[in-house]
Amino acid sequence: MVPAITSLVGFSGEIKWPLGQITLLVKVGDDEHSISAWMDFMVVRSTFPFNGIIGRPGLRKMKAVPSTTHGMIKFPVTGGTLMLRSSKIVLVECAMISGPENQPPLVNKVKEERIKVAINLEHPEQTVVIGSDLTEKTRSKLCNQLQRNLDIFAWTPTDMTGFPRHIAEHKLNVRKGCQPVRQKKRG
């Protein structure tokens, strides 16, 4: 294992420093039909039930085509194409392993309806979204408060004065010495 030089940022914005980075030979498939590729993994302490997550570089090495809509992945192997399908049973088993506090709800929650409100009468396209379960009096107070504080909303990048550029600017985290790769445009 070698030391990791970058941090990982989770979906909720938490920053986690890996214990290190390791390169492993990954074999997917059975004895007859399989594909192997060397992949880099970041080693972290985590409570998640997953043993490993293969990212885009790993999928590219396997020449895999994932489809989250269909819950499957296809990749070429000697003698044809291998297709792996996910199962909801696996997801439930993973949730059971991780504990009841991390278990996904079995019944879908009813999605709260939201209302679009134009708070700037001069620009009706500038809207905010508020919950529909508010009373008429509370909704009115909220809209009045938002209208009194229109100057805090940034509708365009030019409205964000006083912020450093690095906060709103996109930067690619590219390893030094690696040549850029041009990929086909995705729709």
Secondary structure as GFF3:
##gff-version 3
##sequence-region A 1 187
A	DSSP	beta_strand	8	9	.	.	.	ID=ss1
A	DSSP	beta_strand	15	16	.	.	.	ID=ss2
A	DSSP	beta_strand	20	29	.	.	.	ID=ss3
A	DSSP	beta_strand	34	43	.	.	.	ID=ss4
A	DSSP	alpha_helix	56	62	.	.	.	ID=ss5
A	DSSP	beta_strand	65	67	.	.	.	ID=ss6
A	DSSP	beta_strand	72	77	.	.	.	ID=ss7
A	DSSP	beta_strand	80	85	.	.	.	ID=ss8
A	DSSP	alpha_helix	88	98	.	.	.	ID=ss9
A	DSSP	three_ten_helix	100	102	.	.	.	ID=ss10
A	DSSP	beta_strand	114	118	.	.	.	ID=ss11
A	DSSP	beta_strand	127	131	.	.	.	ID=ss12
A	DSSP	alpha_helix	136	148	.	.	.	ID=ss13
A	DSSP	three_ten_helix	150	152	.	.	.	ID=ss14
A	DSSP	three_ten_helix	157	159	.	.	.	ID=ss15
A	DSSP	alpha_helix	165	168	.	.	.	ID=ss16
###
